Amino acid sequence: MEDGTALALRVWRPEGPPRAVLLVLHGFGDHGGNSLIEGAPLLNAGGVLVYAYDQRGFGYSRHRGIWPGVETLVADARAAARLIAARHPGLPLFMLGESMGGAITAIAGTQALPVQGYILSAPAVLGRSILPAIATLLLDGMVAAMPALAMPAIAGGRAASDNRAALLRFGRDPLTIHEARLDLVAGVLDSMDAAVAALPHCCLAPSLILTGGRDEVIPGRFARRVLRGLPHRAEQRILHYPDGWHLLLRDSVRQRVAADILAWMDNPAAPLAAEAAAADWLR
C-alpha cells in the first residue's frame, strides 16, 4: 500500500487468457483467501482473473482484529485498484465488495478510478441509524473506556448462508475473527454509515447491487429502506435473489449470481431476470 504496508493477495486464474479482471474485497471477520473458494472458479470459467486481498485488520494482515479506520480501508481499496489496473493494461477491471467489503467499495467508488464497474454484494448498509440512540451512546462510551474489550463476532445467531460447508470452514478457519474488539465493532458501524451516505453518489462507473431474500445479516427491511431512497440511474442496477442469503457467491444460488455478474461485465445493459425480482422486492 501507499504507506509501505504489505497485504496478503490471492489470485484465481482462468485456464486461458483472461478477458477481464475482478478485484474482490471480503466482508467482516473474513479474509481474501476464504471468501472466493466457491465463487472464483465460476468466474474463472467465464474468463475472469480474480484477485482478493486481506483488508487491514483481517486475515494475514498485521494487527489483525484492530480497526484501521474507514479512510485507511478506502485508501487501500483505491490503491489496490490502481495497482491491479497497472498490472493488466488493456483489460477491463471491475471491483466487487461483499458485505463490509461492499461498504468500502461503495465509498471507494465515489472517486474516479481505473474501474469499469462496481459490484456490491449484500452491502453492509445497517449502520447506527437502526440502533436505539442509547445503544450507540453506550457503545461509543465503552469504546472510549475499553476499546480492546472483546465480544463474540456473531450476527446475533443469524445464519449467513445455506452453504453449511462454507459456514463450517469459516468457523474453523484460524484467520477468522471469532472475538471482535469493541473498537472493531464501532468501526464497522462507521463504515456502514459512510456507505449509506456514499451510495447515492456511487459509483463513477456502472454498478450492480446484489441482494438476497433470505439475508439474515442485512435484513431486507433495512436494505430496502436504503435502496428505495437511491436516485434512479440507468447505470446503477439492483438484482434480487429470493432464495439467496448473505454470502451470495457461496450460497446455493451462486451459479446464477456468477452468471449474472459475467453477463453484466460483458454488457452493463444486458437483461437479467434478477432485476425484475428486485423491482418486485423493492415494491
C-alpha positions in Angstrom: 0.0 0.0 0.0 1.0 3.7 -0.3 2.4 3.7 3.3 4.5 0.6 2.6 2.2 -1.8 4.3 2.1 -5.2 2.6 -1.3 -7.0 2.4 -1.8 -10.7 1.5 -3.1 -11.1 -2.0 -4.7 -14.2 -3.6 -5.2 -14.9 -7.2 -7.5 -17.3 -9.1 -6.6 -17.6 -12.8 -8.8 -18.8 -15.7 -7.4 -21.5 -17.9 -6.9 -19.3 -20.9 -6.1 -15.6 -21.4 -8.3 -13.5 -19.2 -10.9 -11.2 -20.8 -11.5 -9.2 -17.6 -10.1 -8.7 -14.1 -12.0 -8.6 -10.8 -10.7 -7.2 -7.6 -12.7 -8.5 -4.5 -13.0 -7.0 -1.0 -14.1 -9.5 1.6 -16.5 -9.0 4.5 -16.2 -8.6 8.3 -14.2 -11.2 10.1 -13.3 -12.9 6.8 -10.2 -12.8 4.6 -9.5 -12.8 0.9 -8.4 -16.5 0.7 -11.7 -17.8 2.1 -14.3 -15.5 0.5 -13.9 -16.8 -3.1 -13.4 -20.5 -2.7 -16.8 -21.3 -4.3 -17.2 -18.2 -6.4 -13.8 -17.7 -8.0 -13.9 -20.9 -10.1 -17.3 -19.9 -11.5 -15.9 -16.5 -12.5 -12.7 -18.1 -13.9 -14.8 -20.3 -16.1 -16.1 -17.1 -17.7 -12.6 -15.9 -18.4 -12.3 -13.6 -15.4 -9.0 -13.2 -13.5 -9.8 -12.8 -9.8 -7.8 -11.1 -7.1 -8.6 -10.7 -3.4 -6.5 -9.2 -0.7 -6.8 -9.2 3.1 -8.0 -5.8 4.3 -6.2 -4.3 7.2 -7.2 -5.7 10.5 -8.2 -9.0 8.9 -6.7 -12.3 7.7 -2.9 -12.3 7.4 -2.6 -8.5 7.9 -0.6 -7.1 10.7 -2.6 -6.1 13.8 -5.4 -8.4 12.9 -8.5 -7.6 14.9 -7.7 -3.9 15.3 -9.8 -1.4 13.3 -7.6 0.7 11.0 -10.2 3.4 10.2 -12.7 3.8 7.3 -10.4 6.2 5.5 -7.5 3.8 5.6 -9.6 0.9 4.2 -10.9 3.1 1.4 -7.5 4.4 0.6 -6.2 0.8 0.4 -9.1 -0.2 -2.0 -8.3 2.7 -4.3 -4.6 1.9 -4.2 -5.2 -1.8 -4.9 -7.4 -0.9 -7.9 -4.7 1.3 -9.4 -2.0 -1.3 -8.8 -4.1 -4.1 -10.4 -5.1 -2.0 -13.3 -1.5 -1.1 -14.0 -0.6 -4.8 -13.8 -3.1 -5.6 -16.5 -3.2 -2.8 -19.1 -5.8 -3.3 -21.8 -8.1 -5.5 -19.6 -11.3 -4.1 -18.0 -11.1 -4.0 -14.3 -14.1 -4.5 -12.0 -14.4 -4.3 -8.2 -16.7 -6.5 -6.1 -17.2 -5.9 -2.4 -19.1 -8.4 -0.1 -20.9 -7.1 3.0 -18.4 -4.8 4.8 -16.3 -5.0 1.7 -19.3 -3.8 -0.3 -19.5 -0.8 2.1 -15.8 0.0 1.5 -16.2 -0.5 -2.3 -19.2 1.9 -2.4 -17.2 4.6 -0.7 -14.1 4.0 -2.9 -16.3 4.2 -6.0 -17.2 7.9 -5.3 -13.7 8.8 -6.6 -12.6 8.3 -10.2 -10.6 5.0 -10.5 -9.5 2.9 -13.5 -12.5 0.6 -12.8 -15.2 -0.3 -15.5 -17.8 -1.3 -13.0 -18.6 -1.9 -9.3 -20.5 -4.9 -7.8 -21.9 -4.5 -4.2 -22.9 -8.0 -2.9 -25.2 -7.7 0.1 -23.5 -4.4 1.0 -23.4 -3.6 4.7 -25.9 -0.7 5.0 -27.3 -1.0 8.5 -25.2 1.5 10.5 -26.1 3.3 13.6 -29.5 4.6 12.3 -31.2 1.3 13.1 -29.9 1.1 16.6 -31.6 2.9 19.6 -29.7 6.1 20.4 -28.9 4.8 23.9 -27.2 1.8 22.3 -24.8 3.9 20.2 -24.0 6.2 23.1 -23.3 3.1 25.3 -21.1 1.6 22.6 -19.1 4.8 22.0 -18.6 5.2 25.7 -17.4 1.6 26.1 -15.1 2.1 23.1 -13.6 5.2 24.7 -13.1 3.4 28.0 -12.3 -0.1 26.9 -11.5 -0.3 23.2 -9.8 -3.7 23.5 -12.7 -5.4 25.2 -13.7 -8.3 23.0 -17.2 -9.8 22.2 -18.2 -12.8 20.2 -18.1 -11.9 16.5 -21.5 -13.3 15.6 -24.6 -11.8 14.0 -27.0 -12.5 16.8 -27.2 -16.2 15.9 -28.2 -15.4 12.4 -27.1 -17.6 9.5 -25.1 -16.0 6.7 -25.6 -18.8 4.1 -27.3 -22.0 3.3 -23.9 -23.5 2.4 -23.2 -25.5 5.6 -19.7 -26.5 4.4 -18.8 -22.8 3.8 -20.1 -21.9 7.3 -18.1 -24.7 8.9 -15.0 -23.7 7.0 -15.4 -20.1 8.1 -15.9 -21.1 11.8 -12.9 -23.4 11.8 -10.5 -21.0 10.0 -7.8 -19.7 12.3 -7.7 -16.5 10.4 -11.4 -15.8 11.0 -12.1 -13.2 13.7 -14.1 -15.1 16.3 -14.0 -12.3 19.0 -14.1 -8.7 17.9 -12.8 -5.8 19.9 -15.3 -3.1 20.7 -13.4 -0.6 18.5 -13.6 -3.0 15.6 -17.4 -3.3 16.0 -17.8 0.5 16.2 -15.5 0.9 13.2 -17.7 -1.4 11.1 -20.7 0.6 12.1 -18.9 3.7 11.0 -18.1 2.1 7.6 -21.8 1.3 7.1 -22.9 4.8 8.0 -20.3 6.1 5.4 -21.5 3.6 2.8 -25.2 4.7 3.2 -24.1 8.3 2.7 -21.9 7.3 -0.3 -24.5 5.1 -2.1 -26.4 8.0 -3.8 -23.1 9.1 -5.3 -21.7 5.7 -6.1 -20.4 4.9 -8.4 -18.4 6.8 -11.1 -18.9 3.8 -13.3 -21.8 1.3 -13.9 -22.7 -0.5 -10.7 -24.6 -3.7 -9.7 -26.2 -4.2 -6.3 -26.9 -7.8 -5.3 -29.4 -8.7 -2.6 -30.7 -12.0 -1.1 -34.3 -12.6 0.0 -33.2 -14.8 2.9 -30.4 -12.5 4.1 -30.4 -12.5 7.9 -27.3 -10.4 8.4 -28.6 -7.4 6.5 -32.3 -8.0 6.7 -34.4 -7.0 3.7 -36.5 -4.4 5.5 -33.3 -2.4 6.3 -31.7 -2.9 2.9 -35.0 -1.9 1.1 -35.2 1.3 3.1 -31.7 2.4 1.9 -32.1 1.2 -1.7 -35.5 2.7 -2.2 -34.0 6.1 -1.4 -31.4 5.9 -4.1 -31.8 8.3 -7.1 -32.8 6.4 -10.3 -29.8 6.0 -12.6 -29.8 3.6 -15.5 -26.2 2.7 -14.8 -27.0 1.5 -11.3 -28.9 -1.8 -11.3 -30.3 -3.8 -8.4 -30.6 -7.6 -8.6 -32.5 -9.8 -6.1 -32.4 -13.5 -5.5 -35.4 -14.5 -3.3 -33.6 -17.8 -2.2 -30.3 -16.1 -1.7 -28.7 -15.5 1.7 -25.9 -13.0 2.7 -22.9 -14.8 1.1 -24.3 -14.9 -2.4 -21.2 -16.3 -4.1 -21.1 -19.1 -1.5 -24.9 -19.7 -1.3 -26.7 -22.4 -3.3 -27.7 -19.6 -5.8 -24.0 -18.9 -6.6 -24.1 -20.2 -10.1 -27.0 -17.9 -11.0 -25.2 -15.0 -9.3 -21.9 -15.7 -11.1 -23.7 -16.0 -14.4 -25.4 -12.6 -13.9 -22.1 -11.0 -12.9 -20.5 -12.3 -16.1 -23.3 -11.2 -18.3 -23.3 -7.7 -16.8 -19.5 -7.5 -17.2 -19.9 -8.3 -20.8 -22.8 -5.8 -21.2 -23.9 -3.5 -18.3 -27.3 -3.2 -20.1 -27.8 -6.9 -20.5 -31.3 -8.1 -19.5 -31.2 -10.0 -16.2 -34.1 -11.9 -14.6 -33.0 -11.0 -11.1 -33.6 -7.3 -11.9 -37.4 -7.9 -12.3 -37.3 -9.8 -9.0 -35.6 -6.7 -7.4 -38.4 -4.4 -8.7 -41.0 -6.6 -7.0 -38.9 -6.9 -3.8 -38.4 -3.1 -3.6 -42.2 -2.6 -4.0 
